[in-house]
Amino acid sequence: MCEGRTSGADYLAVADRFPTIVLDDVPPLTDASTDGRRRFANLVDVCCDRDIRLVLIGADPLAGLPTGSTLMRDLDRTASRLALLRRPAQEAAR
């Protein structure tokens, strides 16, 4: 989804239709293209802003990012927003 030709408008359209987005086979962001990382950050922003449940299946997208690297600094906001999207198991089961 994030390595294809998608835009923020595409993510907004999906968020308008579905209360939950599930992404399977998520690679670490170190394996993604620059555009893929940007699109992933946009998707996380849309989910956070629209209170959409985001389920990621696969690798931890932030795994392997060297602390203090330019890439990690660029993704600090995404990491913060992913933390906001985490819900306790009780709330997610509702």
PDB file of N, CA, C and O in Angstrom:
ATOM      1  N   MET A   1       0.819  -1.194   0.000  1.00  0.00           N
ATOM      2  CA  MET A   1       0.000   0.000   0.000  1.00  0.00           C
ATOM      3  C   MET A   1       0.862   1.256   0.000  1.00  0.00           C
ATOM      4  O   MET A   1       0.530   2.237  -0.665  1.00  0.00           O
ATOM      5  N   CYS A   2       1.944   1.231   0.728  1.00  0.00           N
ATOM      6  CA  CYS A   2       2.767   2.431   0.836  1.00  0.00           C
ATOM      7  C   CYS A   2       3.865   2.490  -0.222  1.00  0.00           C
ATOM      8  O   CYS A   2       4.444   3.554  -0.440  1.00  0.00           O
ATOM      9  N   GLU A   3       4.162   1.387  -0.875  1.00  0.00           N
ATOM     10  CA  GLU A   3       5.163   1.402  -1.937  1.00  0.00           C
ATOM     11  C   GLU A   3       4.532   1.666  -3.296  1.00  0.00           C
ATOM     12  O   GLU A   3       5.248   1.884  -4.272  1.00  0.00           O
ATOM     13  N   GLY A   4       3.209   1.652  -3.378  1.00  0.00           N
ATOM     14  CA  GLY A   4       2.530   1.938  -4.637  1.00  0.00           C
ATOM     15  C   GLY A   4       2.302   3.420  -4.808  1.00  0.00           C
ATOM     16  O   GLY A   4       2.749   4.233  -3.998  1.00  0.00           O
ATOM     17  N   ARG A   5       1.613   3.755  -5.854  1.00  0.00           N
ATOM     18  CA  ARG A   5       1.329   5.168  -6.150  1.00  0.00           C
ATOM     19  C   ARG A   5       0.058   5.591  -5.427  1.00  0.00           C
ATOM     20  O   ARG A   5      -1.017   5.672  -6.020  1.00  0.00           O
ATOM     21  N   THR A   6       0.204   5.855  -4.147  1.00  0.00           N
ATOM     22  CA  THR A   6      -0.920   6.313  -3.337  1.00  0.00           C
ATOM     23  C   THR A   6      -0.584   7.678  -2.774  1.00  0.00           C
ATOM     24  O   THR A   6       0.577   8.085  -2.729  1.00  0.00           O
ATOM     25  N   SER A   7      -1.612   8.371  -2.349  1.00  0.00           N
ATOM     26  CA  SER A   7      -1.405   9.707  -1.790  1.00  0.00           C
ATOM     27  C   SER A   7      -2.215   9.848  -0.509  1.00  0.00           C
ATOM     28  O   SER A   7      -2.977   8.959  -0.131  1.00  0.00           O
ATOM     29  N   GLY A   8      -2.034  10.964   0.136  1.00  0.00           N
ATOM     30  CA  GLY A   8      -2.814  11.255   1.337  1.00  0.00           C
ATOM     31  C   GLY A   8      -4.305  11.212   1.060  1.00  0.00           C
ATOM     32  O   GLY A   8      -5.081  10.767   1.906  1.00  0.00           O
ATOM     33  N   ALA A   9      -4.715  11.672  -0.123  1.00  0.00           N
ATOM     34  CA  ALA A   9      -6.140  11.639  -0.492  1.00  0.00           C
ATOM     35  C   ALA A   9      -6.662  10.199  -0.557  1.00  0.00           C
ATOM     36  O   ALA A   9      -7.807   9.936  -0.189  1.00  0.00           O
ATOM     37  N   ASP A  10      -5.833   9.279  -1.020  1.00  0.00           N
ATOM     38  CA  ASP A  10      -6.228   7.867  -1.051  1.00  0.00           C
ATOM     39  C   ASP A  10      -6.439   7.337   0.366  1.00  0.00           C
ATOM     40  O   ASP A  10      -7.400   6.614   0.628  1.00  0.00           O
ATOM     41  N   TYR A  11      -5.543   7.699   1.271  1.00  0.00           N
ATOM     42  CA  TYR A  11      -5.661   7.245   2.660  1.00  0.00           C
ATOM     43  C   TYR A  11      -6.885   7.859   3.327  1.00  0.00           C
ATOM     44  O   TYR A  11      -7.554   7.205   4.127  1.00  0.00           O
ATOM     45  N   LEU A  12      -7.178   9.108   3.001  1.00  0.00           N
ATOM     46  CA  LEU A  12      -8.384   9.746   3.543  1.00  0.00           C
ATOM     47  C   LEU A  12      -9.642   9.043   3.037  1.00  0.00           C
ATOM     48  O   LEU A  12     -10.594   8.860   3.796  1.00  0.00           O
ATOM     49  N   ALA A  13      -9.655   8.652   1.777  1.00  0.00           N
ATOM     50  CA  ALA A  13     -10.814   7.940   1.219  1.00  0.00           C
ATOM     51  C   ALA A  13     -11.010   6.588   1.898  1.00  0.00           C
ATOM     52  O   ALA A  13     -12.141   6.189   2.177  1.00  0.00           O
ATOM     53  N   VAL A  14      -9.919   5.887   2.162  1.00  0.00           N
ATOM     54  CA  VAL A  14     -10.012   4.603   2.867  1.00  0.00           C
ATOM     55  C   VAL A  14     -10.515   4.833   4.287  1.00  0.00           C
ATOM     56  O   VAL A  14     -11.362   4.086   4.778  1.00  0.00           O
ATOM     57  N   ALA A  15      -9.994   5.866   4.945  1.00  0.00           N
ATOM     58  CA  ALA A  15     -10.406   6.170   6.324  1.00  0.00           C
ATOM     59  C   ALA A  15     -11.883   6.543   6.400  1.00  0.00           C
ATOM     60  O   ALA A  15     -12.537   6.283   7.409  1.00  0.00           O
ATOM     61  N   ASP A  16     -12.414   7.154   5.333  1.00  0.00           N
ATOM     62  CA  ASP A  16     -13.839   7.493   5.312  1.00  0.00           C
ATOM     63  C   ASP A  16     -14.723   6.258   5.200  1.00  0.00           C
ATOM     64  O   ASP A  16     -15.883   6.282   5.610  1.00  0.00           O
ATOM     65  N   ARG A  17     -14.182   5.189   4.649  1.00  0.00           N
ATOM     66  CA  ARG A  17     -14.984   3.976   4.433  1.00  0.00           C
ATOM     67  C   ARG A  17     -14.835   2.918   5.508  1.00  0.00           C
ATOM     68  O   ARG A  17     -15.769   2.156   5.756  1.00  0.00           O
ATOM     69  N   PHE A  18     -13.668   2.855   6.156  1.00  0.00           N
ATOM     70  CA  PHE A  18     -13.384   1.754   7.063  1.00  0.00           C
ATOM     71  C   PHE A  18     -12.918   2.260   8.429  1.00  0.00           C
ATOM     72  O   PHE A  18     -12.099   3.176   8.504  1.00  0.00           O
ATOM     73  N   PRO A  19     -13.440   1.663   9.517  1.00  0.00           N
ATOM     74  CA  PRO A  19     -13.000   2.069  10.858  1.00  0.00           C
ATOM     75  C   PRO A  19     -11.678   1.425  11.270  1.00  0.00           C
ATOM     76  O   PRO A  19     -11.056   1.840  12.247  1.00  0.00           O
ATOM     77  N   THR A  20     -11.254   0.405  10.515  1.00  0.00           N
ATOM     78  CA  THR A  20     -10.013  -0.310  10.798  1.00  0.00           C
ATOM     79  C   THR A  20      -9.273  -0.541   9.489  1.00  0.00           C
ATOM     80  O   THR A  20      -9.880  -0.904   8.481  1.00  0.00           O
ATOM     81  N   ILE A  21      -7.979  -0.334   9.506  1.00  0.00           N
ATOM     82  CA  ILE A  21      -7.125  -0.633   8.361  1.00  0.00           C
ATOM     83  C   ILE A  21      -6.120  -1.684   8.822  1.00  0.00           C
ATOM     84  O   ILE A  21      -5.462  -1.524   9.850  1.00  0.00           O
ATOM     85  N   VAL A  22      -6.012  -2.762   8.044  1.00  0.00           N
ATOM     86  CA  VAL A  22      -5.077  -3.835   8.350  1.00  0.00           C
ATOM     87  C   VAL A  22      -4.047  -3.910   7.232  1.00  0.00           C
ATOM     88  O   VAL A  22      -4.398  -4.050   6.060  1.00  0.00           O
ATOM     89  N   LEU A  23      -2.781  -3.816   7.600  1.00  0.00           N
ATOM     90  CA  LEU A  23      -1.689  -3.963   6.636  1.00  0.00           C
ATOM     91  C   LEU A  23      -0.912  -5.222   6.983  1.00  0.00           C
ATOM     92  O   LEU A  23      -0.423  -5.372   8.102  1.00  0.00           O
ATOM     93  N   ASP A  24      -0.804  -6.116   6.027  1.00  0.00           N
ATOM     94  CA  ASP A  24      -0.078  -7.372   6.209  1.00  0.00           C
ATOM     95  C   ASP A  24       1.285  -7.279   5.526  1.00  0.00           C
ATOM     96  O   ASP A  24       1.469  -6.517   4.577  1.00  0.00           O
ATOM     97  N   ASP A  25       2.222  -8.059   6.019  1.00  0.00           N
ATOM     98  CA  ASP A  25       3.563  -8.140   5.435  1.00  0.00           C
ATOM     99  C   ASP A  25       4.285  -6.796   5.503  1.00  0.00           C
ATOM    100  O   ASP A  25       4.933  -6.380   4.542  1.00  0.00           O
ATOM    101  N   VAL A  26       4.165  -6.127   6.640  1.00  0.00           N
ATOM    102  CA  VAL A  26       4.815  -4.819   6.839  1.00  0.00           C
ATOM    103  C   VAL A  26       6.311  -5.055   7.067  1.00  0.00           C
ATOM    104  O   VAL A  26       6.694  -5.770   7.992  1.00  0.00           O
ATOM    105  N   PRO A  27       7.154  -4.454   6.222  1.00  0.00           N
ATOM    106  CA  PRO A  27       8.601  -4.606   6.419  1.00  0.00           C
ATOM    107  C   PRO A  27       9.121  -3.540   7.376  1.00  0.00           C
ATOM    108  O   PRO A  27       8.425  -2.564   7.653  1.00  0.00           O
ATOM    109  N   PRO A  28      10.334  -3.719   7.879  1.00  0.00           N
ATOM    110  CA  PRO A  28      10.950  -2.618   8.626  1.00  0.00           C
ATOM    111  C   PRO A  28      11.120  -1.424   7.684  1.00  0.00           C
ATOM    112  O   PRO A  28      11.378  -1.610   6.495  1.00  0.00           O
ATOM    113  N   LEU A  29      10.981  -0.230   8.191  1.00  0.00           N
ATOM    114  CA  LEU A  29      11.098   0.947   7.337  1.00  0.00           C
ATOM    115  C   LEU A  29      12.505   1.127   6.773  1.00  0.00           C
ATOM    116  O   LEU A  29      12.692   1.866   5.806  1.00  0.00           O
ATOM    117  N   THR A  30      13.493   0.463   7.364  1.00  0.00           N
ATOM    118  CA  THR A  30      14.848   0.506   6.801  1.00  0.00           C
ATOM    119  C   THR A  30      14.871  -0.189   5.439  1.00  0.00           C
ATOM    120  O   THR A  30      15.752   0.089   4.626  1.00  0.00           O
ATOM    121  N   ASP A  31      13.918  -1.089   5.174  1.00  0.00           N
ATOM    122  CA  ASP A  31      13.843  -1.792   3.891  1.00  0.00           C
ATOM    123  C   ASP A  31      12.953  -1.073   2.880  1.00  0.00           C
ATOM    124  O   ASP A  31      12.899  -1.474   1.717  1.00  0.00           O
ATOM    125  N   ALA A  32      12.266  -0.034   3.296  1.00  0.00           N
ATOM    126  CA  ALA A  32      11.330   0.673   2.417  1.00  0.00           C
ATOM    127  C   ALA A  32      12.043   1.797   1.666  1.00  0.00           C
ATOM    128  O   ALA A  32      13.078   2.308   2.093  1.00  0.00           O
ATOM    129  N   SER A  33      11.452   2.155   0.544  1.00  0.00           N
ATOM    130  CA  SER A  33      11.984   3.289  -0.210  1.00  0.00           C
ATOM    131  C   SER A  33      11.698   4.587   0.550  1.00  0.00           C
ATOM    132  O   SER A  33      10.890   4.608   1.479  1.00  0.00           O
ATOM    133  N   THR A  34      12.357   5.645   0.153  1.00  0.00           N
ATOM    134  CA  THR A  34      12.103   6.953   0.766  1.00  0.00           C
ATOM    135  C   THR A  34      10.635   7.336   0.595  1.00  0.00           C
ATOM    136  O   THR A  34       9.998   7.808   1.536  1.00  0.00           O
ATOM    137  N   ASP A  35      10.098   7.129  -0.617  1.00  0.00           N
ATOM    138  CA  ASP A  35       8.686   7.436  -0.860  1.00  0.00           C
ATOM    139  C   ASP A  35       7.776   6.534  -0.031  1.00  0.00           C
ATOM    140  O   ASP A  35       6.748   6.986   0.473  1.00  0.00           O
ATOM    141  N   GLY A  36       8.146   5.259   0.113  1.00  0.00           N
ATOM    142  CA  GLY A  36       7.357   4.334   0.922  1.00  0.00           C
ATOM    143  C   GLY A  36       7.309   4.754   2.383  1.00  0.00           C
ATOM    144  O   GLY A  36       6.264   4.662   3.028  1.00  0.00           O
ATOM    145  N   ARG A  37       8.440   5.213   2.904  1.00  0.00           N
ATOM    146  CA  ARG A  37       8.471   5.697   4.291  1.00  0.00           C
ATOM    147  C   ARG A  37       7.591   6.926   4.447  1.00  0.00           C
ATOM    148  O   ARG A  37       6.871   7.057   5.437  1.00  0.00           O
ATOM    149  N   ARG A  38       7.646   7.827   3.474  1.00  0.00           N
ATOM    150  CA  ARG A  38       6.821   9.048   3.527  1.00  0.00           C
ATOM    151  C   ARG A  38       5.343   8.684   3.465  1.00  0.00           C
ATOM    152  O   ARG A  38       4.533   9.240   4.206  1.00  0.00           O
ATOM    153  N   ARG A  39       4.993   7.757   2.588  1.00  0.00           N
ATOM    154  CA  ARG A  39       3.588   7.343   2.483  1.00  0.00           C
ATOM    155  C   ARG A  39       3.126   6.652   3.763  1.00  0.00           C
ATOM    156  O   ARG A  39       1.995   6.852   4.208  1.00  0.00           O
ATOM    157  N   PHE A  40       4.007   5.836   4.358  1.00  0.00           N
ATOM    158  CA  PHE A  40       3.660   5.175   5.615  1.00  0.00           C
ATOM    159  C   PHE A  40       3.394   6.220   6.692  1.00  0.00           C
ATOM    160  O   PHE A  40       2.424   6.105   7.441  1.00  0.00           O
ATOM    161  N   ALA A  41       4.241   7.231   6.774  1.00  0.00           N
ATOM    162  CA  ALA A  41       4.051   8.313   7.751  1.00  0.00           C
ATOM    163  C   ALA A  41       2.727   9.023   7.498  1.00  0.00           C
ATOM    164  O   ALA A  41       2.018   9.367   8.444  1.00  0.00           O
ATOM    165  N   ASN A  42       2.389   9.246   6.231  1.00  0.00           N
ATOM    166  CA  ASN A  42       1.107   9.885   5.891  1.00  0.00           C
ATOM    167  C   ASN A  42      -0.067   9.013   6.325  1.00  0.00           C
ATOM    168  O   ASN A  42      -1.053   9.513   6.866  1.00  0.00           O
ATOM    169  N   LEU A  43       0.044   7.706   6.085  1.00  0.00           N
ATOM    170  CA  LEU A  43      -1.019   6.793   6.489  1.00  0.00           C
ATOM    171  C   LEU A  43      -1.204   6.810   8.009  1.00  0.00           C
ATOM    172  O   LEU A  43      -2.333   6.849   8.496  1.00  0.00           O
ATOM    173  N   VAL A  44      -0.113   6.781   8.745  1.00  0.00           N
ATOM    174  CA  VAL A  44      -0.193   6.824  10.209  1.00  0.00           C
ATOM    175  C   VAL A  44      -0.830   8.140  10.658  1.00  0.00           C
ATOM    176  O   VAL A  44      -1.645   8.146  11.581  1.00  0.00           O
ATOM    177  N   ASP A  45      -0.469   9.246  10.021  1.00  0.00           N
ATOM    178  CA  ASP A  45      -1.070  10.541  10.360  1.00  0.00           C
ATOM    179  C   ASP A  45      -2.583  10.522  10.137  1.00  0.00           C
ATOM    180  O   ASP A  45      -3.345  10.984  10.987  1.00  0.00           O
ATOM    181  N   VAL A  46      -3.013   9.990   8.997  1.00  0.00           N
ATOM    182  CA  VAL A  46      -4.451   9.925   8.704  1.00  0.00           C
ATOM    183  C   VAL A  46      -5.161   9.069   9.737  1.00  0.00           C
ATOM    184  O   VAL A  46      -6.212   9.458  10.245  1.00  0.00           O
ATOM    185  N   CYS A  47      -4.603   7.913  10.056  1.00  0.00           N
ATOM    186  CA  CYS A  47      -5.242   7.029  11.038  1.00  0.00           C
ATOM    187  C   CYS A  47      -5.333   7.695  12.401  1.00  0.00           C
ATOM    188  O   CYS A  47      -6.351   7.583  13.085  1.00  0.00           O
ATOM    189  N   CYS A  48      -4.281   8.383  12.795  1.00  0.00           N
ATOM    190  CA  CYS A  48      -4.279   9.061  14.084  1.00  0.00           C
ATOM    191  C   CYS A  48      -5.292  10.210  14.093  1.00  0.00           C
ATOM    192  O   CYS A  48      -6.061  10.356  15.043  1.00  0.00           O
ATOM    193  N   ASP A  49      -5.289  11.014  13.045  1.00  0.00           N
ATOM    194  CA  ASP A  49      -6.185  12.169  12.980  1.00  0.00           C
ATOM    195  C   ASP A  49      -7.654  11.763  12.897  1.00  0.00           C
ATOM    196  O   ASP A  49      -8.523  12.455  13.427  1.00  0.00           O
ATOM    197  N   ARG A  50      -7.927  10.648  12.238  1.00  0.00           N
ATOM    198  CA  ARG A  50      -9.312  10.198  12.044  1.00  0.00           C
ATOM    199  C   ARG A  50      -9.746   9.147  13.065  1.00  0.00           C
ATOM    200  O   ARG A  50     -10.862   8.632  12.993  1.00  0.00           O
ATOM    201  N   ASP A  51      -8.863   8.830  14.015  1.00  0.00           N
ATOM    202  CA  ASP A  51      -9.126   7.807  15.026  1.00  0.00           C
ATOM    203  C   ASP A  51      -9.495   6.472  14.377  1.00  0.00           C
ATOM    204  O   ASP A  51     -10.460   5.817  14.769  1.00  0.00           O
ATOM    205  N   ILE A  52      -8.705   6.090  13.379  1.00  0.00           N
ATOM    206  CA  ILE A  52      -8.864   4.825  12.680  1.00  0.00           C
ATOM    207  C   ILE A  52      -7.939   3.809  13.333  1.00  0.00           C
ATOM    208  O   ILE A  52      -6.779   4.104  13.619  1.00  0.00           O
ATOM    209  N   ARG A  53      -8.455   2.626  13.564  1.00  0.00           N
ATOM    210  CA  ARG A  53      -7.635   1.564  14.135  1.00  0.00           C
ATOM    211  C   ARG A  53      -6.717   1.045  13.039  1.00  0.00           C
ATOM    212  O   ARG A  53      -7.187   0.674  11.963  1.00  0.00           O
ATOM    213  N   LEU A  54      -5.417   1.015  13.297  1.00  0.00           N
ATOM    214  CA  LEU A  54      -4.418   0.550  12.348  1.00  0.00           C
ATOM    215  C   LEU A  54      -3.777  -0.710  12.910  1.00  0.00           C
ATOM    216  O   LEU A  54      -3.171  -0.687  13.981  1.00  0.00           O
ATOM    217  N   VAL A  55      -3.918  -1.811  12.177  1.00  0.00           N
ATOM    218  CA  VAL A  55      -3.334  -3.094  12.573  1.00  0.00           C
ATOM    219  C   VAL A  55      -2.191  -3.387  11.612  1.00  0.00           C
ATOM    220  O   VAL A  55      -2.396  -3.487  10.402  1.00  0.00           O
ATOM    221  N   LEU A  56      -0.995  -3.524  12.154  1.00  0.00           N
ATOM    222  CA  LEU A  56       0.187  -3.819  11.345  1.00  0.00           C
ATOM    223  C   LEU A  56       0.623  -5.248  11.616  1.00  0.00           C
ATOM    224  O   LEU A  56       0.871  -5.623  12.762  1.00  0.00           O
ATOM    225  N   ILE A  57       0.714  -6.038  10.566  1.00  0.00           N
ATOM    226  CA  ILE A  57       1.145  -7.428  10.679  1.00  0.00           C
ATOM    227  C   ILE A  57       2.465  -7.546   9.935  1.00  0.00           C
ATOM    228  O   ILE A  57       2.556  -7.194   8.759  1.00  0.00           O
ATOM    229  N   GLY A  58       3.465  -8.030  10.608  1.00  0.00           N
ATOM    230  CA  GLY A  58       4.786  -8.166   9.996  1.00  0.00           C
ATOM    231  C   GLY A  58       5.837  -7.678  10.960  1.00  0.00           C
ATOM    232  O   GLY A  58       5.703  -7.787  12.179  1.00  0.00           O
ATOM    233  N   ALA A  59       6.875  -7.141  10.383  1.00  0.00           N
ATOM    234  CA  ALA A  59       7.985  -6.649  11.194  1.00  0.00           C
ATOM    235  C   ALA A  59       7.593  -5.351  11.891  1.00  0.00           C
ATOM    236  O   ALA A  59       6.699  -4.634  11.443  1.00  0.00           O
ATOM    237  N   ASP A  60       8.269  -5.066  12.982  1.00  0.00           N
ATOM    238  CA  ASP A  60       8.115  -3.763  13.626  1.00  0.00           C
ATOM    239  C   ASP A  60       8.683  -2.742  12.658  1.00  0.00           C
ATOM    240  O   ASP A  60       9.877  -2.781  12.361  1.00  0.00           O
ATOM    241  N   PRO A  61       7.856  -1.823  12.155  1.00  0.00           N
ATOM    242  CA  PRO A  61       8.356  -0.894  11.139  1.00  0.00           C
ATOM    243  C   PRO A  61       9.534  -0.053  11.601  1.00  0.00           C
ATOM    244  O   PRO A  61      10.337   0.391  10.781  1.00  0.00           O
ATOM    245  N   LEU A  62       9.645   0.168  12.900  1.00  0.00           N
ATOM    246  CA  LEU A  62      10.715   1.025  13.417  1.00  0.00           C
ATOM    247  C   LEU A  62      11.944   0.239  13.861  1.00  0.00           C
ATOM    248  O   LEU A  62      12.933   0.824  14.304  1.00  0.00           O
ATOM    249  N   ALA A  63      11.881  -1.098  13.742  1.00  0.00           N
ATOM    250  CA  ALA A  63      13.007  -1.938  14.168  1.00  0.00           C
ATOM    251  C   ALA A  63      14.232  -1.672  13.287  1.00  0.00           C
ATOM    252  O   ALA A  63      14.117  -1.479  12.077  1.00  0.00           O
ATOM    253  N   GLY A  64      15.375  -1.666  13.910  1.00  0.00           N
ATOM    254  CA  GLY A  64      16.619  -1.542  13.173  1.00  0.00           C
ATOM    255  C   GLY A  64      17.018  -0.130  12.797  1.00  0.00           C
ATOM    256  O   GLY A  64      18.049   0.073  12.155  1.00  0.00           O
ATOM    257  N   LEU A  65      16.215   0.850  13.187  1.00  0.00           N
ATOM    258  CA  LEU A  65      16.595   2.230  12.882  1.00  0.00           C
ATOM    259  C   LEU A  65      17.638   2.683  13.898  1.00  0.00           C
ATOM    260  O   LEU A  65      17.369   2.676  15.099  1.00  0.00           O
ATOM    261  N   PRO A  66      18.805   3.068  13.442  1.00  0.00           N
ATOM    262  CA  PRO A  66      19.846   3.487  14.376  1.00  0.00           C
ATOM    263  C   PRO A  66      19.441   4.744  15.145  1.00  0.00           C
ATOM    264  O   PRO A  66      18.984   5.723  14.555  1.00  0.00           O
ATOM    265  N   THR A  67      19.611   4.706  16.447  1.00  0.00           N
ATOM    266  CA  THR A  67      19.301   5.861  17.283  1.00  0.00           C
ATOM    267  C   THR A  67      20.176   7.032  16.854  1.00  0.00           C
ATOM    268  O   THR A  67      21.380   6.884  16.648  1.00  0.00           O
ATOM    269  N   GLY A  68      19.555   8.182  16.726  1.00  0.00           N
ATOM    270  CA  GLY A  68      20.295   9.373  16.358  1.00  0.00           C
ATOM    271  C   GLY A  68      20.512   9.550  14.868  1.00  0.00           C
ATOM    272  O   GLY A  68      21.072  10.557  14.434  1.00  0.00           O
ATOM    273  N   SER A  69      20.069   8.567  14.075  1.00  0.00           N
ATOM    274  CA  SER A  69      20.242   8.692  12.630  1.00  0.00           C
ATOM    275  C   SER A  69      19.262   9.720  12.074  1.00  0.00           C
ATOM    276  O   SER A  69      18.241  10.017  12.694  1.00  0.00           O
ATOM    277  N   THR A  70      19.579  10.255  10.909  1.00  0.00           N
ATOM    278  CA  THR A  70      18.687  11.202  10.242  1.00  0.00           C
ATOM    279  C   THR A  70      17.337  10.546  10.003  1.00  0.00           C
ATOM    280  O   THR A  70      16.294  11.171  10.198  1.00  0.00           O
ATOM    281  N   LEU A  71      17.356   9.289   9.582  1.00  0.00           N
ATOM    282  CA  LEU A  71      16.120   8.563   9.312  1.00  0.00           C
ATOM    283  C   LEU A  71      15.272   8.455  10.575  1.00  0.00           C
ATOM    284  O   LEU A  71      14.057   8.643  10.516  1.00  0.00           O
ATOM    285  N   MET A  72      15.889   8.156  11.712  1.00  0.00           N
ATOM    286  CA  MET A  72      15.131   8.046  12.967  1.00  0.00           C
ATOM    287  C   MET A  72      14.555   9.394  13.347  1.00  0.00           C
ATOM    288  O   MET A  72      13.410   9.465  13.795  1.00  0.00           O
ATOM    289  N   ARG A  73      15.308  10.459  13.182  1.00  0.00           N
ATOM    290  CA  ARG A  73      14.790  11.795  13.507  1.00  0.00           C
ATOM    291  C   ARG A  73      13.601  12.133  12.609  1.00  0.00           C
ATOM    292  O   ARG A  73      12.634  12.745  13.061  1.00  0.00           O
ATOM    293  N   ASP A  74      13.674  11.733  11.334  1.00  0.00           N
ATOM    294  CA  ASP A  74      12.563  11.980  10.412  1.00  0.00           C
ATOM    295  C   ASP A  74      11.315  11.206  10.821  1.00  0.00           C
ATOM    296  O   ASP A  74      10.196  11.639  10.545  1.00  0.00           O
ATOM    297  N   LEU A  75      11.501  10.074  11.472  1.00  0.00           N
ATOM    298  CA  LEU A  75      10.372   9.213  11.817  1.00  0.00           C
ATOM    299  C   LEU A  75       9.936   9.354  13.273  1.00  0.00           C
ATOM    300  O   LEU A  75       9.071   8.606  13.730  1.00  0.00           O
ATOM    301  N   ASP A  76      10.518  10.296  14.005  1.00  0.00           N
ATOM    302  CA  ASP A  76      10.124  10.506  15.404  1.00  0.00           C
ATOM    303  C   ASP A  76       8.630  10.774  15.532  1.00  0.00           C
ATOM    304  O   ASP A  76       7.971  10.217  16.410  1.00  0.00           O
ATOM    305  N   ARG A  77       8.097  11.617  14.665  1.00  0.00           N
ATOM    306  CA  ARG A  77       6.659  11.929  14.707  1.00  0.00           C
ATOM    307  C   ARG A  77       5.832  10.676  14.429  1.00  0.00           C
ATOM    308  O   ARG A  77       4.817  10.436  15.084  1.00  0.00           O
ATOM    309  N   THR A  78       6.272   9.879  13.457  1.00  0.00           N
ATOM    310  CA  THR A  78       5.553   8.636  13.132  1.00  0.00           C
ATOM    311  C   THR A  78       5.576   7.689  14.322  1.00  0.00           C
ATOM    312  O   THR A  78       4.556   7.081  14.646  1.00  0.00           O
ATOM    313  N   ALA A  79       6.708   7.555  14.967  1.00  0.00           N
ATOM    314  CA  ALA A  79       6.808   6.693  16.145  1.00  0.00           C
ATOM    315  C   ALA A  79       5.874   7.178  17.246  1.00  0.00           C
ATOM    316  O   ALA A  79       5.206   6.378  17.902  1.00  0.00           O
ATOM    317  N   SER A  80       5.831   8.487  17.443  1.00  0.00           N
ATOM    318  CA  SER A  80       4.948   9.064  18.455  1.00  0.00           C
ATOM    319  C   SER A  80       3.479   8.796  18.119  1.00  0.00           C
ATOM    320  O   SER A  80       2.688   8.454  18.999  1.00  0.00           O
ATOM    321  N   ARG A  81       3.129   8.949  16.867  1.00  0.00           N
ATOM    322  CA  ARG A  81       1.731   8.755  16.449  1.00  0.00           C
ATOM    323  C   ARG A  81       1.359   7.270  16.502  1.00  0.00           C
ATOM    324  O   ARG A  81       0.217   6.935  16.815  1.00  0.00           O
ATOM    325  N   LEU A  82       2.303   6.380  16.201  1.00  0.00           N
ATOM    326  CA  LEU A  82       2.022   4.945  16.339  1.00  0.00           C
ATOM    327  C   LEU A  82       1.732   4.605  17.792  1.00  0.00           C
ATOM    328  O   LEU A  82       0.859   3.788  18.085  1.00  0.00           O
ATOM    329  N   ALA A  83       2.466   5.233  18.695  1.00  0.00           N
ATOM    330  CA  ALA A  83       2.228   5.007  20.124  1.00  0.00           C
ATOM    331  C   ALA A  83       0.824   5.479  20.508  1.00  0.00           C
ATOM    332  O   ALA A  83       0.161   4.840  21.325  1.00  0.00           O
ATOM    333  N   LEU A  84       0.370   6.584  19.929  1.00  0.00           N
ATOM    334  CA  LEU A  84      -0.986   7.066  20.214  1.00  0.00           C
ATOM    335  C   LEU A  84      -2.056   6.103  19.703  1.00  0.00           C
ATOM    336  O   LEU A  84      -3.133   5.988  20.287  1.00  0.00           O
ATOM    337  N   LEU A  85      -1.744   5.416  18.609  1.00  0.00           N
ATOM    338  CA  LEU A  85      -2.720   4.495  18.024  1.00  0.00           C
ATOM    339  C   LEU A  85      -2.828   3.180  18.798  1.00  0.00           C
ATOM    340  O   LEU A  85      -3.801   2.442  18.648  1.00  0.00           O
ATOM    341  N   ARG A  86      -1.825   2.897  19.620  1.00  0.00           N
ATOM    342  CA  ARG A  86      -1.891   1.658  20.421  1.00  0.00           C
ATOM    343  C   ARG A  86      -3.005   1.796  21.430  1.00  0.00           C
ATOM    344  O   ARG A  86      -3.129   2.809  22.120  1.00  0.00           O
ATOM    345  N   ARG A  87      -3.808   0.762  21.502  1.00  0.00           N
ATOM    346  CA  ARG A  87      -4.932   0.769  22.445  1.00  0.00           C
ATOM    347  C   ARG A  87      -4.808  -0.425  23.375  1.00  0.00           C
ATOM    348  O   ARG A  87      -4.339  -1.488  22.967  1.00  0.00           O
ATOM    349  N   PRO A  88      -5.222  -0.257  24.610  1.00  0.00           N
ATOM    350  CA  PRO A  88      -5.223  -1.416  25.501  1.00  0.00           C
ATOM    351  C   PRO A  88      -6.121  -2.520  24.929  1.00  0.00           C
ATOM    352  O   PRO A  88      -7.089  -2.229  24.225  1.00  0.00           O
ATOM    353  N   ALA A  89      -5.810  -3.755  25.223  1.00  0.00           N
ATOM    354  CA  ALA A  89      -6.552  -4.904  24.696  1.00  0.00           C
ATOM    355  C   ALA A  89      -8.033  -4.806  25.018  1.00  0.00           C
ATOM    356  O   ALA A  89      -8.865  -5.187  24.195  1.00  0.00           O
ATOM    357  N   GLN A  90      -8.378  -4.307  26.189  1.00  0.00           N
ATOM    358  CA  GLN A  90      -9.795  -4.189  26.571  1.00  0.00           C
ATOM    359  C   GLN A  90     -10.527  -3.217  25.653  1.00  0.00           C
ATOM    360  O   GLN A  90     -11.653  -3.487  25.235  1.00  0.00           O
ATOM    361  N   GLU A  91      -9.899  -2.093  25.337  1.00  0.00           N
ATOM    362  CA  GLU A  91     -10.544  -1.104  24.492  1.00  0.00           C
ATOM    363  C   GLU A  91     -10.661  -1.613  23.047  1.00  0.00           C
ATOM    364  O   GLU A  91     -11.671  -1.370  22.387  1.00  0.00           O
ATOM    365  N   ALA A  92      -9.640  -2.310  22.560  1.00  0.00           N
ATOM    366  CA  ALA A  92      -9.657  -2.823  21.185  1.00  0.00           C
ATOM    367  C   ALA A  92     -10.708  -3.907  21.007  1.00  0.00           C
ATOM    368  O   ALA A  92     -11.223  -4.091  19.904  1.00  0.00           O
ATOM    369  N   ALA A  93     -11.037  -4.632  22.083  1.00  0.00           N
ATOM    370  CA  ALA A  93     -12.014  -5.715  21.996  1.00  0.00           C
ATOM    371  C   ALA A  93     -13.454  -5.202  21.921  1.00  0.00           C
ATOM    372  O   ALA A  93     -14.360  -5.962  21.580  1.00  0.00           O
ATOM    373  N   ARG A  94     -13.670  -3.943  22.230  1.00  0.00           N
ATOM    374  CA  ARG A  94     -15.040  -3.396  22.230  1.00  0.00           C
ATOM    375  C   ARG A  94     -15.617  -3.294  20.860  1.00  0.00           C
ATOM    376  O   ARG A  94     -16.755  -2.854  20.701  1.00  0.00           O
TER     377      ARG A  94
END
